[in-house]
Amino acid sequence: MKDTINIEECFAKLSDAEKIMRDYYLATNDPEKMSLFLQRADLLDYGCFIPGICDAGWEIYTENNMFPCGGNIQVFQHLRYTPEFTHIHTMFEIVYVLTGSCENVVRSTRQTLTAGDFCIVAPNVPHAIGVFDDSLVFNILVKKTTFNDTFFKILTGNHMLSEFFTNILYTKKFTDYLLFHTVNDDRMLHMAKDLIGESMKKDDYTDICMENLLMLIFSRLLRHHQQSAEIPSFTQGAHDKVITSILQYIDRNYKTVTLSGLAQAFNYTSPYMSRIITEATGNSFSEILSGIKMNKALNLLISSDMTVNEISDTLGYESSAYFHRKFKKAMKMTPIEYRMRNTK
């Protein structure tokens, strides 16, 4: 039995929504055609974005909007002929060009992405995409809230992806995007197709397969395409280099780490370590540690059958009652309520 999906064949024909958007695109410079187009009865049937007629949906796309059924990764085809509209995601977005090209605008930077390009866009960064031909472009969305658990090994390395993701998760200074060019890399092409195909299966194994496929993609990007990656520049402060290592250390040792132990590990005094963390992230050591533990708690509540007491113990809280209070203060609900609302 054949397990692969022919991605190009699946998306070769325009969808009904794309046909409407193509007709709109062709009418934009012809008042007579536009007048006829606006008289169509099906303009509101497919959730299309038609400026001045149908809203884009959300200007801010949240995890609740984009992950209604859980999981850590979602893959969508970017609808062809949809007008560019600036928006932000509260999650990571990877723009991948399977065939053809697209216009990709990240904040004020406009790029033409071509087949094989992966552009990883940071959360909360304004961006827009334009596809006005038969090109196939996909949006790969990755939750920010569970990233440090799902892709822990990526965060602990000494490479550009580790620095990029760690700075976004924990500091105030980060680059808006990373751009990798993988044209002529047939193995990467097959990996990307496997990820897209897996997202279409939607069975009990889809989530874990997608996580492992994306980890393979990240690893191959680093192994074969790191040297040619495009990174927007920003001015580094005195502590920007070391802060990544400090945050990785906290993330690896969250159960037992203390400020004094952290300072000792990096040969600093505790006050100096505290100042480095606050200057780089805007948060104190205890706030960073609390945030890491809370993200791990959220992930365990959704992805495991562990009891609240077991989760509290695993994360190193002094008692389950203390964990319960901290959770309720942060999430405005109890751990059990959170589990019930976010699991199938």
N, C-alpha and C positions, 0 to 999 in steps of 0.2 A: 504494500500500500504506500502510495506516495505521500510523504509528510511535508513537502515543501509547497509554498504558495508562489505562483508567478505574479510578483508584485506589479510589474509593468502592465501585464494583461488585466489584472484586477482594476487598475485605475486608468486604463487606456481611454475609456469613454468619459466624456464630461457627465457629471451628475446633473440632476434637474436644477439644483441650486446654481451650479457652475454655468449651465446654459443661460439661466436668467442673468447672471452676472456678466456673461459674455455679451449678451444682447445690450445690457446697460453700457458696457465698455464701448461697444461699436456705435452707440447712439450719443455718446458724450459730446461729440463735435458736430452733430447734425440735429438742429432744433426740431425738424419734422419727424425724424426717427425717434427723438426723445419724447415728443408729444404722444406718438403712438405707443411707445414703451410704457409710459406712465398710465395708460388706459388699461393695461393688462390686469386681469382679475386675480392672477396668481402671485402677485408680488410679495404678499405677506405669508405665503404658504410654506416657505422653506427656510425661514430665518436668515435671509440674505441681508447683507449690509449695503444699503443704498443711501448715500448721503442725502439728508434732508427728507427722506421718506421712511426708511427703516433704520433704527439705531444699530450700532455695532454689537450691542449686547451689554458688555461691561467694559468700562475703561480700565478697571482693575480686576484681574482674574485671580481669584484666591484658590487655595487648596479645596475649600468646600465646594466651589463652583466646578472645579476641574476633576476632582476625585470623589464623586458622589458615592461610589461603590468601594472605596478603599484602594489598596495597592499603593506602591511607591512610584510607579512610572506609568505615564499615559502617552500614547502615540497617536497623532492626528495627521491626516493629509491636510496641507494648507490649500484651501479651496482656490482654484484658479479663477482669475479675473476679479477677485475681491479687491476693491480699492484699498490702498494703503490707509491704515488708521493707527495713530499712535496710541499705545496702551502699555500697561505693565503687568507682570506676573509676580506673585509673591513666592514663586518657586523658580528653580532653574529651568531655562528653556534651551534646548539644543536645536538649532535650525540645520537640517540636513538636506542637501540637494542630491536626489537620486539620479535624475536626468535633467538636462537643460540648464537653466539658470534662474536666478531671482534677484530682486533688489532687496537689500537688507539694510535698514536704517537703525543704528543703535545710538540713541541720544542724538548727537549732531553729526555722526559719522555715517556716510552712505557708502555701501559696498555692493559690488556685483558678485554674488556667490555663484560658482559653477559646479558641475557634477563632481561629487566626492568631497565637497566642503562641509565641515562641521563647525558651526559657530555656536559656542557655549555662552549664553547671555546670562548675566547675573540677575538675581531677583531685584525687583523694584527699580529697574532701569528702563526708561521709556524706549520703545522700539516699534518698528513697523516692518511689514513684509509685503512685497508686491510680486505677483506672478501673473503675467498677461499673455501666456502662450500655453503650449502643451507640456511644459516642464512639470516634473513631479518633485514637490518639496514637502518635507515632513517636519512637524513640530514634535519634539520629544520632551515631555515635561517630567521633571524629577522633583519630588517633594523636598523642600528645604528642612522641614521639621524632623525628618527621619534620615537625612542624608548621612549624618555622622555615624549612625548605626549600620545602615545598609551598605555604605561604601567606606567603612572604617579603614580598610587597608590602603585606600587611595589617600586618605588624610594623613596617614602616618609615614608616608614616603618623603623623599627629599627631591622633589621635582616640581615643575611648573603647575601641574594640576593640584598638587597638595597645597601649594602656596595660594593659588587662586581660590580654591574652595574654603580653606581654613580662614583666610582673610575675610571672605564674605560672611562666613558663619559667625565670626567672633570679633571682628574689628570694624573700625569706622572707615578705613582706607582700603580700597580694592579697585581693581580694573573692571571696566564694564563688560568685557568679553574676552574670549580667547578664540582664535580662528585657526583651524587646522585644514591643510590641503592634502587630500588623499587620492587624487586622481591617479589612475593606473594601478592602484593597489587592489587587486582582485579579491584578496582575502578580506580586506575591510569592506568591500562592496557586498560580499556574501554575508558577513556579520550583520551589516546594516539591514539587508533584506530579511535575514532571519529574525531580527528584532521587530521589524515592521510586521512580518508574517505572524510572529508569535502574538503580537498585540491583537490580531484579528481572530485568534482562536478562542480566547475567553473561556478557558476551562479551569479546573482546579490547580493546574500546574503553570498557568500563564505567568502569574506574578513572579514566582521564583525563577522561571526561565528568563524572563525579561531582565531581572536584576543581574543574573549571571552573564547574559549576553552583553549588557551595558558595561559590566566590569571588564569583559574581554575587549570591548571597543576602547574603553579608557586605556587599558594596558597597551593595546596596539598603537594608539595615538602616541603614547609616550615612547614606546620602543622604536617606532619607525618614522614618526612625523613631528617629534618635539623640536628638532633643529629648525624646521621651516615654518613653525607656528608664528602667527602674527599676534602681538601683544600690545595693546595701547599703553603708552607710557604715562606714568604719573610720578610726581615728586615724592621720593622716599624720605621719611624722617629718620632720625638717628636710631630708633629702636625697631623700625619696620622689618628688618631682616631677622632679628632674634625673636620677635614676638610670635612668629609662626611656630618655631620650635617650642616656645613656652606653652602655647595653646595646645600643641600636639601632646606635650607631656601631661598637661592637666587632663586631656581627653583619655589618654591611655591609663592614667592612674587615678581616675575620678573617685574611686571607692575609698582610697586612703590618703590622697594628697592633702597637704596642709601648706599654708603660705610659707612657713619657715622651712619646711622640707623642700618646697619648690625653689626657694631662694638659695638654699644650700646646693641643690643640684646644678644651679647655674652660676654659683660662686658670687652671689649678690647678697646684700643685707635684705632683711624682710621689708623695711620701709622703701628701699630702692626698687625691689621687685614689685611692690604694690603700686608704686608710681608709674613704672613702665607699663603695667597692665592697664591702669586707668587712663593714661595718656593715649594708648593705642586703641583701646576698645570703648572708652566712655563708661565702662563698668568696673566694679571692684572685683577682686579675686573671688570673693564669696558669691557675687552675682553671676560671674562666669561659671563657677562650679555648680551653682544651683540650676542654671540654665541647661548645662550639659546633662545633669541628672534628670531634670524634668523631661527633656527630649527623649532620653532613654526610657523613662517611665511610660511616656505616651506610646512609644513603639512597642514595649513589652505588653501593655494593656491590650493593644490591638492584635499583635502578631503571636501571642503566646497564651497558654492556659494557666499561667502562673497566678496564684492568689495574690491579693494585695499585700499580705504579710510577706510572701516570698519575694515579691518585687522590691519591697522596702528593704529587705535584708540583702538582696543582690546588689542594690545600689548603694548600700552602706549608710542608710539613714539610722539614726540612733534608736528609733522605735517606729513601729507602724503608725502609732498615733501622731507622731511628729510628721511623718510622711503624709498622712491624711490631711493634716492642717496645712502643710505647705502646698499640697496639690490643690486643695479647695481654694486657697488664697490666689494661686496662680491661674487656675482654670475656671473658677466660679462654679464648680461642680465637684462631686466626689469622684474618686477613681472608678467606682462601679458604674456611676452614671455615664462617665466618659466612655467606658468600654461598651456599654449598652447602646450608646448613640453612634458609635463608630465601627461596629462590627456587624456583619451580615446576620 
